[in-house]
Amino acid sequence: MANWLKRYQQGSYQEVYDELVALQESVFDKTIYPEANLVAQMMMKRVRYNLEVLISRLKVLGYQFIDGYWDHASARYYTSEELVKLNEKYRVFNVPSSNVLSQLSDVERLLGTLPLSLRSWYEEVGSVNLIGTFPASKNHPALSSILDPLLIWPVEDLSSQFLDLSSEELEEMKDEEGRFIVDIAVDGPLKYGYSGSGGYTVRIPCKSFDTLIELEDEELLFVNYLRTCFQWGGFFGLVSAKKRSLPSLSSEELTFLTQGLLQF
């Protein structure tokens, strides 16, 4: 059927996404890539809109953002000047820099091709850090570590994990398929200073429309991970909280956070 961009604009979000994911590496064929890339960019423009709306609504609910570097235990190892830079780097929301295309080129030279979804995230959205706390209310106790808020590191963090390695060490870092395991965030417990399993990771190079993000106990395609986060007001951990009947946001709070968000 193709006509992916037109159909996406007309609202066939899931169908177009499924078709482009099913193409796997063929999405990078020269006859397909330009239109697929436009779809990915349009998708992430909608994601950015959702983020901006969600952040403003969280403020209305009194959510207390950390709005900066979250790892207080390691903060003592940095100078005050370094902490200022870290806090700026990990603000609640940082839009892409003016040289983001150059940054992405640097990443791909070092690690290999990024999937279109992740590349477009960095081109259109930037980075986000929703770590924080809901104060106690009549609906729930204070909520923090259970939340697992949406956090996606800045693009420069993708390559900085590997910059000090020799060519031999870089080869040793690859998995059995020749891909790097790259952190794009820390897991839920680590966001609040507790021992966790480590990072939320993707594997690069990945010539496809989307890629799996490896979470604590499961894997999801990156776009589906974002969809789940938005479904739960920006908090992936609330999926597990509901299953385990743990304290959570009220239905009214969730409706307020999520109503009218754009499908993508």
Protein Blocks (a to p, Z undefined) as FASTA:
>chain_A
ZZmlmmmmnopamlmmmmmmmnmmmlmpmklmmmmmmmmmmmmmmmmmmmmmmmmmmmmn
opacfkiafblmlmmmpcfklmmmmmmmmgfbdcddfklmmmmmmmmmmnopcdfklmmm
mmmnopadfbdcddddfkbccdfklnopaddddfklmmmmmmmpcfklmmmmpcfkopac
ddfbdcfklmnopacebiaddddddddfbdcdddfkbccdfklmmmmmmmnoopaklmmm
mmnopacddfklmmmmmgopacZZ
